[in-house]
Amino acid sequence: MDESHERAHSNPTFRAIRMAVVGRYSAGHVRKKGLYPVIAGFSFLRHHARVATLIIVMAVMNGFRQQLLDKILGLNGHLLVQPLNRR
């Protein structure tokens, strides 16, 4: 971090403004109705579902790639073509 960034975070005025913004957006009607934990829970589950999907897709594609390369590189043809020896 650079020095100006550290000074901005240690500045009491900046801290007061930041806390005012946080308070304004976290104390809305969502918190009064009790939906805040529900929304946070859904976000948490959605994040974990996306990460799990990414891991599964990468594992499947890596296995598919390895199997495909084994099939292509391990392929033995029925015919071998070689140049004629003209001496």
N, CA and C of each residue as an Amber inpcrd file, in Angstrom:
protein
   261
   0.8330000  -1.1880000   0.0000000   0.0000000   0.0000000   0.0000000
   0.8710000   1.2420000   0.0000000   0.3670000   2.2480000  -0.6480000
   1.1350000   3.4770000  -0.6490000   0.7790000   4.3210000   0.5760000
   1.5610000   5.3500000   0.7920000   1.4260000   6.1630000   2.0010000
   0.1120000   6.9350000   2.0340000  -0.3370000   7.4560000   0.8950000
  -1.5780000   8.2290000   0.8760000  -2.7780000   7.3470000   1.1920000
  -2.7340000   6.1010000   0.7700000  -3.8260000   5.1740000   1.0670000
  -3.8940000   4.8910000   2.5660000  -2.7400000   4.7100000   3.1900000
  -2.7060000   4.4640000   4.6300000  -3.1750000   5.6850000   5.4040000
  -2.7890000   6.8840000   4.9650000  -3.2350000   8.1050000   5.6370000
  -4.7450000   8.2740000   5.5320000  -5.3190000   7.9220000   4.3960000
  -6.7640000   8.0640000   4.2140000  -7.5250000   7.1380000   5.1520000
  -7.0160000   5.9530000   5.3760000  -7.7150000   5.0140000   6.2560000
  -7.5120000   5.3410000   7.7260000  -6.4600000   6.0590000   8.0770000
  -6.2500000   6.4280000   9.4670000  -6.8760000   7.7830000   9.7980000
  -7.3740000   8.4790000   8.8170000  -7.9870000   9.7860000   9.0060000
  -9.3480000   9.6180000   9.6800000  -9.5940000  10.3170000  10.8280000
 -10.8780000  10.1610000  11.5280000 -12.0690000  10.6550000  10.7040000
 -11.8720000  11.6600000   9.8790000 -12.9660000  12.1530000   9.0420000
 -13.3670000  11.1070000   8.0200000 -12.3780000  10.4950000   7.4000000
 -12.6590000   9.4340000   6.4350000 -13.3750000   8.2660000   7.1070000
 -12.9430000   7.9180000   8.3100000 -13.5620000   6.8130000   9.0440000
 -15.0180000   7.1380000   9.3670000 -15.3050000   8.3870000   9.7650000
 -16.6710000   8.7820000  10.0940000 -17.5720000   8.7210000   8.8620000
 -17.0500000   9.1840000   7.7310000 -17.8360000   9.1360000   6.4880000
 -18.0960000   7.6910000   6.0860000 -17.0610000   6.8630000   6.1940000
 -17.2170000   5.4510000   5.8310000 -18.2560000   4.7750000   6.7170000
 -18.2240000   5.0400000   8.0160000 -19.1870000   4.4200000   8.9220000
 -20.6030000   4.9450000   8.6680000 -20.7360000   6.2130000   8.2680000
 -22.0570000   6.7590000   7.9480000 -22.6470000   6.0550000   6.7350000
 -21.8110000   5.8010000   5.7190000 -22.2870000   5.1170000   4.5180000
 -22.6720000   3.6740000   4.8520000 -21.8560000   3.0100000   5.6410000
 -22.1590000   1.6310000   6.0390000 -23.4490000   1.5810000   6.8380000
 -23.6110000   2.5080000   7.7640000 -24.8300000   2.5420000   8.5750000
 -26.0740000   2.8170000   7.7580000 -25.9400000   3.6940000   6.7930000
 -27.1020000   4.0370000   5.9600000 -27.5990000   2.8390000   5.1490000
 -26.6680000   2.0930000   4.5620000 -27.0800000   1.0140000   3.6820000
 -27.3110000  -0.3110000   4.3980000 -26.8610000  -0.4430000   5.6340000
 -27.1150000  -1.7020000   6.3360000 -28.2950000  -1.6080000   7.2850000
 -28.8080000  -0.4280000   7.5400000 -29.9140000  -0.2650000   8.4870000
 -31.2280000   0.0060000   7.7750000 -31.3750000  -0.4470000   6.5680000
 -32.5950000  -0.1890000   5.8090000 -33.7390000  -1.1040000   6.1970000
 -34.7480000  -1.1310000   5.3640000 -35.9400000  -1.9280000   5.6380000
 -35.6460000  -3.4250000   5.6080000 -34.5890000  -3.8320000   4.9400000
 -34.2570000  -5.2490000   4.8710000 -33.9210000  -5.7730000   6.2580000
 -33.1830000  -4.9900000   7.0370000 -32.8010000  -5.4230000   8.3700000
 -33.9970000  -5.4140000   9.3130000 -34.9220000  -4.4740000   9.1400000
 -36.0970000  -4.3980000   9.9950000 -37.0070000  -5.5990000   9.8040000
 -37.1060000  -6.1020000   8.6000000 -37.9770000  -7.2360000   8.3170000
 -37.3100000  -8.5670000   8.6060000 -36.0360000  -8.5590000   8.8960000
 -35.3510000  -9.8010000   9.2210000 -34.9120000 -10.5870000   8.0050000
 -34.8870000  -9.9530000   6.8520000 -34.4780000 -10.6520000   5.6400000
 -32.9750000 -10.6370000   5.4230000 -32.2800000  -9.8370000   6.1990000
 -30.8340000  -9.7230000   6.0220000 -30.1300000 -11.0740000   6.1660000
 -30.4060000 -11.8590000   7.2100000 -29.7460000 -13.1730000   7.3140000
 -30.1480000 -14.1300000   6.1920000 -31.3730000 -14.0200000   5.7200000
 -31.8270000 -14.8960000   4.6420000 -31.0840000 -14.5740000   3.3550000
 -30.9690000 -13.2900000   3.0440000 -30.2530000 -12.8760000   1.8410000
 -28.7820000 -13.2570000   1.9420000 -28.1890000 -13.0630000   3.1080000
 -26.7860000 -13.4420000   3.2990000 -26.6120000 -14.9490000   3.1420000
 -27.5580000 -15.7150000   3.6380000 -27.4900000 -17.1790000   3.4990000
 -27.5850000 -17.6210000   2.0540000 -28.4980000 -17.0150000   1.3120000
 -28.6130000 -17.3540000  -0.1110000 -27.3550000 -16.9760000  -0.8780000
 -26.7810000 -15.8350000  -0.5440000 -25.5450000 -15.4210000  -1.2070000
 -24.4190000 -16.3960000  -0.8920000 -24.3440000 -16.8260000   0.3430000
 -23.3250000 -17.7860000   0.7680000 -23.4800000 -19.1040000   0.0120000
 -24.7070000 -19.6100000  -0.0550000 -24.9590000 -20.8700000  -0.7680000
 -24.6910000 -20.7340000  -2.2630000 -25.0600000 -19.6070000  -2.8360000
 -24.8300000 -19.3770000  -4.2630000 -23.3380000 -19.3470000  -4.5780000
 -22.5850000 -18.7090000  -3.7220000 -21.1330000 -18.6560000  -3.9210000
 -20.5330000 -20.0610000  -3.8740000 -20.9250000 -20.8430000  -2.8840000
 -20.3730000 -22.1940000  -2.7660000 -20.8280000 -23.0950000  -3.9090000
 -22.0380000 -22.9030000  -4.3900000 -22.5100000 -23.6940000  -5.5290000
 -21.7100000 -23.3650000  -6.7850000 -21.3940000 -22.0950000  -6.9870000
 -20.6030000 -21.7080000  -8.1630000 -19.1780000 -22.2550000  -8.0800000
 -18.5750000 -22.1940000  -6.9070000 -17.2180000 -22.7180000  -6.7510000
 -17.2120000 -24.2260000  -6.9710000 -18.2070000 -24.9230000  -6.4180000
 -18.2870000 -26.3730000  -6.6030000 -18.4790000 -26.7150000  -8.0790000
 -19.3180000 -25.9640000  -8.7780000 -19.5340000 -26.1960000 -10.2030000
 -18.2480000 -25.9830000 -10.9860000 -17.5160000 -24.9410000 -10.6620000
 -16.2470000 -24.6680000 -11.3410000 -15.2530000 -25.8030000 -11.1160000
 -15.1610000 -26.3020000  -9.8950000 -14.2330000 -27.3900000  -9.5920000
 -14.6340000 -28.6490000 -10.3460000 -15.9190000 -28.9670000 -10.3800000
 -16.3980000 -30.1670000 -11.0670000 -16.1400000 -30.0660000 -12.5680000
 -16.4580000 -28.9170000 -13.1570000 -16.2470000 -28.7360000 -14.6020000
 -14.7690000 -28.8500000 -14.9530000 -13.9050000 -28.2400000 -14.1400000
 -12.4770000 -28.3280000 -14.4200000 -11.9760000 -29.7630000 -14.3080000
 -12.4750000 -30.5110000 -13.3230000 -12.0520000 -31.8990000 -13.1640000
 -12.5250000 -32.7490000 -14.3310000 -13.7590000 -32.5450000 -14.7630000
 -14.3010000 -33.3190000 -15.8850000 -13.5540000 -32.9790000 -17.1730000
 -13.3310000 -31.6840000 -17.4120000 -12.6380000 -31.2940000 -18.6380000
 -11.1940000 -31.7810000 -18.6500000 -10.5390000 -31.7810000 -17.5080000
  -9.1720000 -32.2770000 -17.4470000  -9.1430000 -33.7790000 -17.7340000
 -10.0940000 -34.5140000 -17.1940000 -10.1860000 -35.9420000 -17.4790000
 -10.5090000 -36.2030000 -18.9410000 -11.4180000 -35.4070000 -19.5070000
 -11.7840000 -35.5470000 -20.9080000 -10.6000000 -35.2440000 -21.8070000
  -9.8510000 -34.2010000 -21.4720000  -8.6750000 -33.8230000 -22.2660000
  -7.6380000 -34.9420000 -22.2400000  -7.4000000 -35.4930000 -21.0610000
  -6.4110000 -36.5600000 -20.9410000  -6.8500000 -37.7890000 -21.7280000
  -8.1190000 -38.1370000 -21.6410000  -8.6160000 -39.3010000 -22.3780000
  -8.5420000 -39.0540000 -23.8880000  -8.8810000 -37.8620000 -24.3350000
  -8.8270000 -37.5400000 -25.7500000  -7.3860000 -37.6090000 -26.2750000
  -6.4450000 -37.0460000 -25.5320000  -5.0440000 -37.1040000 -25.9480000
  -4.5310000 -38.5450000 -25.9800000  -4.9420000 -39.3390000 -25.0110000
  -4.5300000 -40.7470000 -25.0110000  -5.0650000 -41.4760000 -26.2390000
  -6.2930000 -41.1760000 -26.6100000  -6.8860000 -41.8340000 -27.7810000
  -6.2060000 -41.3820000 -29.0720000  -5.9350000 -40.0810000 -29.1900000
  -5.3390000 -39.5680000 -30.4260000  -3.8760000 -39.9730000 -30.5310000
  -3.1170000 -39.7720000 -29.4680000  -1.6910000 -40.0730000 -29.5200000
  -1.4170000 -41.5770000 -29.4440000  -2.3270000 -42.3220000 -28.8810000
  -2.1460000 -43.7610000 -28.7660000  -2.7420000 -44.5240000 -29.9330000
  -3.1810000 -43.7990000 -30.9510000  -3.8320000 -44.4200000 -32.0970000
  -2.7940000 -45.0690000 -33.0150000  -2.9840000 -46.3130000 -33.3570000
  -2.1320000 -47.0150000 -34.3190000  -2.9110000 -47.1850000 -35.6110000
  -2.3400000 -46.6850000 -36.6740000  -3.0210000 -46.7700000 -37.9610000
  -2.9800000 -48.1770000 -38.5490000  -3.8380000 -48.4470000 -39.5450000
  -3.8830000 -49.7300000 -40.2210000  -2.8840000 -49.7920000 -41.3680000
  -2.3710000 -48.6600000 -41.7450000  -1.4850000 -48.5860000 -42.8950000
  -0.2910000 -47.7130000 -42.5440000   0.8990000 -48.1580000 -42.9070000
   2.1140000 -47.4040000 -42.6560000   2.6970000 -46.9870000 -43.9960000
   2.8550000 -45.6940000 -44.2170000   3.3660000 -45.1670000 -45.4790000
   4.8070000 -44.7300000 -45.2550000   5.7200000 -45.3000000 -46.0840000
   7.1280000 -44.9460000 -46.0010000   7.6400000 -44.6420000 -47.3980000
   8.6630000 -43.7880000 -47.5180000   9.1910000 -43.4770000 -48.8440000
   9.9660000 -44.6750000 -49.4120000   9.9840000 -44.7510000 -50.7470000
  10.7400000 -45.8260000 -51.4120000  12.2280000 -45.5090000 -51.3530000
  13.0020000 -46.5270000 -51.2010000  14.4640000 -46.3650000 -51.2240000
  14.9410000 -46.5150000 -52.6550000  15.3470000 -45.4000000 -53.2830000
  15.8460000 -45.4410000 -54.6490000  17.3510000 -45.2720000 -54.6250000
  18.0600000 -46.3520000 -54.7860000  19.5230000 -46.2990000 -54.7770000
  20.0790000 -46.6800000 -56.0940000
